[in-house]
Amino acid sequence: MTTAFAAFVAGSLTTERFTFVDIGCSGGIDPAWRVFGERLRAVAFDASVDECERLTLAETHPDIKYIAGFVGLPPDHPFASRVAGKPRYVRNPFPRSSAGRMYHLQQEKLKAASLEEKLHHNAWTMTQLADPAKPVVVPKVLMELGWTDVDFMKIDIDGPDFEVLNSFDGYLDELGLLAARMEVNLVGGTGDWEHVFHNTERFMRDRGFELLGLDVRTYAMSALPSPFAITAPAQTVTGRPFQAEAFYGRDPAGPDWRDIGSAMRPEKLAKLAAIFSVWNQPDSAAELLVEFRQKLMVVFDVDVGLELLAGQAQPAAAVALSHKDYIAAFEAGSAQFYPPVPVPYTPPTPRNRLSASLMAFMKPSSISG
């Protein structure tokens, strides 16, 4: 991941801040957003009191706040009655997975582990937890903070994610939210209250967000465990699609959303381009620069921004092409935009067959019958 373009945008902001809400902040906020420096402000939530205290003590940024609490819905919210009494997980294969088996094997070891080790293994239940009977409603917290403009939101709390997303219903436009990253389940039933991808997808698209990316995690079954793809025993090299990180953003360059781009403040639009770049979507960021050049010119030098994004699109290049040359190479059908051409199969000639037969006769196999 490169944050060069985001840093360029951050250094160009003069009137706006980058406002970030992190719901499920165990381990700390994504360092990529710290590129906004003094222009950053963030509020982060986690159910672990221990973790929020640790993060608060370690935090050096004056405008990053950590709040311990189980994030949820207000009791009178319409979605609260729909989800009441329903099972949290339907058709959940986790207990059958190698990750589920490893979870049980590690429990005894983790009892004596450090806080950092417990959190690394997602054993936050072994830390001091906030009171689940006193849910924290994030939109209410934002109102109390006086934050009426939020750029980015992350939700990853291993369970009531869709409930929390519903707590923002009616607030997303009011807050001016540009993008959201959230964990989605790829397993489950078909209930409209479940935290399954199809429900999140419908919710976000109905409210003007487009899917920009989907980072799928696979979990292997314990009958034949697969090597772990990451250090924590969850995602595996092979296995069934289990969860994913879904990346949703406004799409002002799209034909259906041009009015959004026209109405968006220049610095707000610049921040959306920065988010796309941090998500390793330099093409989507560059599209904004090309489509809204005149608007963004009041924020930064668009040509410099395009050069940074062109460099991001060529991570393996010893010397990256300029934006102009990169586009020209594409238009000319350059080989760099295509996978390597496989070597075609050439049938052996009669002479090759005769030579191979002779060699086999002269050097018989050492394997006896």
C-alpha positions as CSV (number, residue, x, y, z in Angstrom):
1,M,0.0,0.0,0.0
2,T,1.2,3.5,-0.8
3,T,-0.1,6.6,0.8
4,A,1.9,9.1,-1.4
5,F,-1.2,10.4,-3.1
6,A,-3.2,10.6,0.2
7,A,-0.4,12.6,1.8
8,F,-0.4,14.9,-1.2
9,V,-4.1,15.5,-0.7
10,A,-3.7,15.9,3.1
11,G,-1.0,18.6,2.5
12,S,-3.4,20.4,0.2
13,L,-6.3,20.7,2.6
14,T,-6.9,24.2,3.9
15,T,-10.5,24.3,5.2
16,E,-11.5,20.7,5.9
17,R,-10.4,17.8,8.1
18,F,-10.4,14.1,7.4
19,T,-13.0,12.6,9.9
20,F,-12.9,8.9,10.5
21,V,-15.1,6.6,12.6
22,D,-13.6,3.2,13.6
23,I,-16.1,0.8,15.1
24,G,-14.1,-2.2,16.3
25,C,-10.7,-0.6,16.8
26,S,-8.8,-3.4,18.5
27,G,-5.1,-3.1,17.6
28,G,-5.5,0.6,16.8
29,I,-6.7,2.5,13.8
30,D,-5.4,1.8,10.3
31,P,-2.0,3.7,10.2
32,A,-2.8,4.7,6.6
33,W,-5.2,7.4,7.8
34,R,-2.5,9.0,10.0
35,V,-1.1,10.4,6.8
36,F,-3.6,13.2,7.2
37,G,-1.6,14.4,10.2
38,E,-3.0,17.4,12.0
39,R,-6.0,17.4,9.6
40,L,-7.1,14.0,11.0
41,R,-9.8,13.6,13.7
42,A,-11.1,10.2,14.6
43,V,-13.3,8.5,17.2
44,A,-12.8,4.7,17.7
45,F,-15.0,2.2,19.6
46,D,-14.2,-1.2,21.0
47,A,-16.0,-3.5,23.6
48,S,-12.7,-4.1,25.4
49,V,-12.1,-1.6,28.2
50,D,-8.5,-2.8,28.5
51,E,-7.8,-2.2,24.8
52,C,-9.3,1.2,24.8
53,E,-7.3,2.2,27.8
54,R,-4.1,0.8,26.2
55,L,-4.8,2.7,23.0
56,T,-5.5,5.9,24.8
57,L,-2.3,5.7,26.8
58,A,-0.3,5.1,23.6
59,E,-2.1,7.7,21.5
60,T,-0.1,10.8,20.6
61,H,-2.6,12.5,18.3
62,P,-4.8,15.0,20.2
63,D,-7.8,14.5,18.0
64,I,-8.1,10.7,18.2
65,K,-10.5,9.5,20.9
66,Y,-11.2,5.9,22.0
67,I,-14.5,4.9,23.6
68,A,-15.1,1.6,25.3
69,G,-18.5,0.1,24.8
70,F,-20.7,-2.4,23.0
71,V,-21.9,-0.5,19.9
72,G,-25.5,-1.1,19.0
73,L,-29.0,0.2,18.3
74,P,-31.2,2.5,20.4
75,P,-34.0,0.3,21.9
76,D,-36.7,2.1,19.9
77,H,-35.0,1.7,16.5
78,P,-37.2,-0.2,14.0
79,F,-34.5,-2.6,13.2
80,A,-34.1,-3.5,16.9
81,S,-37.6,-5.2,16.9
82,R,-36.8,-7.0,13.7
83,V,-33.7,-8.6,15.0
84,A,-35.0,-9.2,18.5
85,G,-35.0,-12.9,19.4
86,K,-33.4,-13.9,16.2
87,P,-30.2,-16.1,16.2
88,R,-27.1,-14.1,15.5
89,Y,-25.6,-16.7,13.2
90,V,-27.5,-19.0,10.8
91,R,-25.9,-22.0,9.1
92,N,-22.6,-21.0,10.7
93,P,-19.8,-23.4,9.6
94,F,-17.2,-21.8,12.0
95,P,-17.3,-24.6,14.6
96,R,-16.4,-27.1,11.8
97,S,-13.5,-25.0,10.6
98,S,-9.8,-25.4,11.4
99,A,-10.0,-21.9,12.8
100,G,-12.7,-23.0,15.2
101,R,-10.7,-26.0,16.3
102,M,-7.6,-23.9,16.8
103,Y,-9.6,-21.4,18.9
104,H,-10.5,-24.2,21.4
105,L,-6.9,-25.5,21.4
106,Q,-5.6,-22.0,22.3
107,Q,-7.9,-21.2,25.1
108,E,-5.8,-22.7,27.9
109,K,-2.6,-21.1,26.6
110,L,-4.2,-17.7,26.3
111,K,-5.3,-17.6,29.9
112,A,-1.8,-16.7,30.9
113,A,-1.0,-14.7,27.8
114,S,-0.4,-11.0,27.6
115,L,-3.1,-8.5,26.5
116,E,-1.3,-8.1,23.2
117,E,-1.3,-11.9,22.6
118,K,-5.0,-12.2,23.5
119,L,-6.0,-9.5,21.1
120,H,-3.7,-10.9,18.4
121,H,-5.7,-14.2,18.7
122,N,-9.0,-12.3,18.8
123,A,-9.5,-13.4,22.4
124,W,-10.9,-10.0,23.4
125,T,-13.5,-11.8,25.6
126,M,-10.6,-12.5,28.0
127,T,-10.1,-8.8,28.6
128,Q,-12.2,-6.5,30.8
129,L,-15.3,-5.7,28.8
130,A,-17.8,-2.8,28.8
131,D,-21.4,-3.4,30.0
132,P,-23.3,-5.0,27.1
133,A,-26.6,-3.8,28.7
134,K,-25.5,-0.2,28.0
135,P,-25.0,-0.1,24.2
136,V,-23.2,2.9,22.6
137,V,-25.2,4.4,19.7
138,V,-22.5,5.9,17.4
139,P,-24.7,8.5,15.6
140,K,-25.7,9.8,19.0
141,V,-22.0,10.1,20.0
142,L,-21.2,12.0,16.8
143,M,-24.0,14.4,17.6
144,E,-22.6,14.9,21.1
145,L,-19.2,15.6,19.7
146,G,-20.7,18.1,17.3
147,W,-19.4,16.2,14.3
148,T,-21.8,16.9,11.4
149,D,-19.3,15.9,8.6
150,V,-17.8,12.4,8.5
151,D,-15.7,11.2,5.6
152,F,-15.0,7.5,6.3
153,M,-16.4,4.7,8.5
154,K,-15.2,1.2,9.4
155,I,-17.3,-1.4,11.0
156,D,-15.7,-4.7,12.1
157,I,-17.2,-6.1,15.4
158,D,-17.7,-9.8,14.7
159,G,-21.4,-10.1,15.1
160,P,-23.9,-7.2,15.2
161,D,-22.3,-5.4,12.3
162,F,-25.5,-5.1,10.3
163,E,-27.4,-3.8,13.4
164,V,-24.8,-1.1,13.8
165,L,-25.0,-0.3,10.1
166,N,-28.8,0.1,10.5
167,S,-28.2,2.6,13.3
168,F,-26.8,5.0,10.6
169,D,-30.0,4.8,8.5
170,G,-31.1,8.3,7.8
171,Y,-27.7,9.8,8.8
172,L,-25.4,8.8,5.9
173,D,-26.4,11.7,3.7
174,E,-26.7,14.1,6.6
175,L,-23.1,13.2,7.7
176,G,-21.8,13.5,4.1
177,L,-20.2,10.0,4.4
178,L,-17.9,9.4,1.4
179,A,-17.0,5.7,2.0
180,A,-17.2,2.8,4.3
181,R,-15.3,-0.4,4.9
182,M,-17.1,-3.2,6.7
183,E,-16.9,-6.9,7.4
184,V,-19.6,-9.0,5.7
185,N,-20.4,-12.6,6.1
186,L,-20.6,-14.8,3.1
187,V,-22.3,-17.6,5.0
188,G,-25.7,-17.6,6.6
189,G,-29.4,-17.8,5.8
190,T,-31.7,-15.5,3.8
191,G,-33.3,-13.5,6.6
192,D,-33.4,-9.7,5.9
193,W,-32.1,-9.1,9.4
194,E,-28.9,-11.2,9.1
195,H,-25.4,-9.9,8.8
196,V,-24.9,-11.5,5.4
197,F,-23.4,-9.8,2.4
198,H,-26.6,-9.6,0.4
199,N,-28.2,-7.5,3.1
200,T,-25.3,-5.1,3.4
201,E,-25.1,-4.8,-0.4
202,R,-28.8,-3.9,-0.7
203,F,-28.6,-1.4,2.2
204,M,-25.5,0.4,0.8
205,R,-26.7,0.5,-2.8
206,D,-30.1,1.8,-1.8
207,R,-28.3,4.7,-0.1
208,G,-26.1,5.7,-3.0
209,F,-22.9,3.7,-2.4
210,E,-21.2,1.5,-5.0
211,L,-19.1,-1.6,-4.2
212,L,-15.4,-0.7,-4.9
213,G,-13.8,-3.9,-3.7
214,L,-14.3,-7.2,-1.9
215,D,-11.4,-8.9,0.0
216,V,-12.6,-12.5,0.5
217,R,-11.4,-14.7,3.4
218,T,-11.4,-18.4,3.1
219,Y,-11.7,-20.8,6.0
220,A,-10.7,-24.5,5.8
221,M,-12.6,-27.3,7.5
222,S,-10.9,-29.1,10.3
223,A,-11.2,-32.5,8.6
224,L,-8.3,-31.4,6.4
225,P,-6.8,-28.1,7.8
226,S,-5.1,-25.8,5.4
227,P,-2.1,-23.6,6.2
228,F,-3.0,-20.2,7.6
229,A,-2.8,-17.4,5.1
230,I,-2.2,-14.9,8.0
231,T,-0.5,-15.3,11.4
232,A,-3.8,-15.5,13.2
233,P,-5.6,-18.8,12.7
234,A,-8.5,-17.6,10.6
235,Q,-8.0,-17.1,6.9
236,T,-6.5,-20.1,5.2
237,V,-4.7,-20.7,1.9
238,T,-7.6,-22.9,0.7
239,G,-11.1,-23.3,2.0
240,R,-14.7,-22.0,1.5
241,P,-15.5,-18.3,1.3
242,F,-16.5,-17.3,4.8
243,Q,-16.2,-13.5,5.3
244,A,-15.0,-10.5,3.4
245,E,-14.0,-6.9,3.8
246,A,-16.4,-4.9,1.6
247,F,-15.4,-1.4,0.4
248,Y,-18.2,1.0,-0.5
249,G,-17.8,4.5,-1.8
250,R,-19.7,7.3,-3.5
251,D,-19.2,7.2,-7.3
252,P,-19.6,10.8,-8.5
253,A,-18.0,10.0,-11.9
254,G,-20.7,7.5,-12.6
255,P,-23.6,8.5,-14.9
256,D,-26.2,8.0,-12.2
257,W,-24.3,10.1,-9.6
258,R,-23.0,13.1,-11.5
259,D,-25.2,15.4,-9.3
260,I,-23.3,14.2,-6.3
261,G,-20.0,15.2,-7.8
262,S,-21.3,18.6,-8.9
263,A,-22.6,19.4,-5.4
264,M,-19.6,18.1,-3.5
265,R,-17.2,20.6,-2.1
266,P,-13.7,20.5,-3.8
267,E,-11.8,19.4,-0.7
268,K,-14.5,16.8,0.0
269,L,-14.1,15.4,-3.5
270,A,-10.3,15.4,-3.0
271,K,-10.7,13.3,0.2
272,L,-12.8,10.7,-1.7
273,A,-9.9,10.4,-4.3
274,A,-7.5,9.9,-1.4
275,I,-9.7,7.1,0.1
276,F,-9.7,5.3,-3.3
277,S,-6.0,5.5,-3.5
278,V,-5.5,4.2,0.1
279,W,-7.8,1.3,-1.0
280,N,-5.3,0.6,-3.8
281,Q,-7.8,1.9,-6.4
282,P,-5.6,4.4,-8.2
283,D,-7.7,4.0,-11.3
284,S,-10.9,5.1,-9.5
285,A,-9.0,8.0,-7.9
286,A,-7.6,9.1,-11.3
287,E,-11.1,9.0,-12.8
288,L,-12.2,11.6,-10.3
289,L,-9.2,13.8,-11.2
290,V,-9.9,13.6,-14.9
291,E,-13.7,14.0,-14.6
292,F,-13.6,16.9,-12.1
293,R,-10.3,18.5,-13.1
294,Q,-11.6,22.1,-12.9
295,K,-13.1,21.6,-9.5
296,L,-10.1,19.9,-8.0
297,M,-7.6,22.4,-9.4
298,V,-8.5,24.8,-6.6
299,V,-7.3,22.2,-4.1
300,F,-4.1,20.8,-5.7
301,D,-2.2,20.5,-9.0
302,V,-4.2,17.8,-10.8
303,D,-1.3,16.9,-13.1
304,V,1.0,16.2,-10.1
305,G,-1.8,14.0,-8.6
306,L,-2.2,12.0,-11.8
307,E,1.6,11.4,-11.8
308,L,1.4,10.0,-8.3
309,L,-1.5,7.8,-9.2
310,A,0.2,6.5,-12.3
311,G,3.2,5.5,-10.2
312,Q,0.9,3.7,-7.8
313,A,-0.6,1.7,-10.8
314,Q,2.9,0.5,-11.7
315,P,4.3,-1.0,-8.5
316,A,6.6,-3.4,-10.2
317,A,8.1,-0.9,-12.6
318,A,11.8,0.0,-12.1
319,V,11.0,3.4,-13.6
320,A,7.3,4.2,-13.7
321,L,5.9,5.8,-16.8
322,S,4.3,9.2,-16.6
323,H,0.5,9.4,-16.6
324,K,0.6,10.5,-20.3
325,D,3.0,7.8,-21.3
326,Y,1.1,5.2,-19.3
327,I,-2.2,6.0,-21.0
328,A,-0.4,6.0,-24.4
329,A,1.1,2.6,-23.7
330,F,-2.4,1.3,-23.0
331,E,-3.9,2.8,-26.1
332,A,-1.0,1.2,-28.1
333,G,-1.8,-2.2,-26.7
334,S,1.4,-2.6,-24.7
335,A,2.2,-6.0,-23.4
336,Q,2.5,-4.7,-19.9
337,F,-1.4,-4.7,-19.7
338,Y,-1.6,-8.4,-20.5
339,P,-0.6,-11.6,-18.7
340,P,2.5,-13.4,-20.1
341,V,1.7,-15.4,-23.3
342,P,2.2,-19.1,-22.5
343,V,4.7,-21.0,-24.6
344,P,2.7,-22.9,-27.2
345,Y,2.8,-26.7,-27.2
346,T,4.8,-28.1,-30.1
347,P,4.1,-31.8,-30.9
348,P,7.3,-33.9,-31.1
349,T,8.5,-34.7,-34.6
350,P,9.2,-38.3,-35.7
351,R,12.9,-37.6,-35.3
352,N,12.3,-36.5,-31.7
353,R,10.3,-39.6,-30.9
354,L,13.0,-41.9,-32.4
355,S,15.7,-40.1,-30.4
356,A,13.7,-40.4,-27.2
357,S,13.1,-44.1,-27.8
358,L,16.8,-44.7,-28.4
359,M,17.7,-42.9,-25.2
360,A,15.2,-44.9,-23.2
361,F,16.6,-48.2,-24.7
362,M,20.2,-47.1,-23.8
363,K,19.3,-46.0,-20.3
364,P,16.6,-48.4,-19.0
365,S,14.6,-47.4,-15.8
366,S,16.3,-48.4,-12.5
367,I,12.9,-49.2,-11.1
368,S,12.5,-53.0,-10.9
369,G,9.1,-54.7,-11.2
